[in-house]
Amino acid sequence: MMKKLVKYFGVAATLWVLTGGANAFAFHANIYEPRVPKEMLEEIQEIESPYPVARERIEAGRHVYFGKGLCVTCHSKDGTGARIPGHSPRNFTNKKWQEARTDGELMWILRNGSPGTGMPIRVGNVISEEEGWNVIQFIRYLGRK
Ligand code: HEC
């Protein structure tokens, strides 16, 4: 009996850590709440892409999304999000969420991931800064559809 209980709690604890439970206090259940820490939010919000919106960049962003960025595995083909353990990936077709974020905040997420969730670091890890701005143009495009 005791052994079984210990095993059960071991599994539960492992799951808790894997799904980001250890950082739960840093995570916002409300998807509209900024992910960028408060003390730097204003500064990050003002950062703009150096690249004007262009069809070629949206297409390049699409390649990153379906290719080496691996975004599609969690965010799904149409951007609404796949079912994964832990916190749900963002639904990029949500217009209210699109309006709540600046490009600077999206770049911060690509550089830092979203602590306490499955959202991994992408820029500087698997994609370049320019590819990051391109994929942000593609995310905005998904939001306009
Ligand atoms: C392993 C799964 C996974 C992969 C791969 C992934 N994401 Fe995410 N993403 C998530 C999850 C989970 C969230 C929700 C995080 C949260 O609520 O803070 C998220 C959230 C986001 C957000 C929203 C953050 C915010 O401010 O609300 C953006 C933007 C984003 N991802 C972009 C991308 C891009 C672009 C890629 C590919 C380059 C990518 N993600 C790859 C799981 C993933």
Residues whose N, C-alpha, C, O or C-beta is under 5 A from the ligand:
A	BS01	HEC	I31 R35 G69 L70 C71 C74 H87 S88 P89 R90 L106 I109 S114 T117 G118 M119 P120 R122 V135
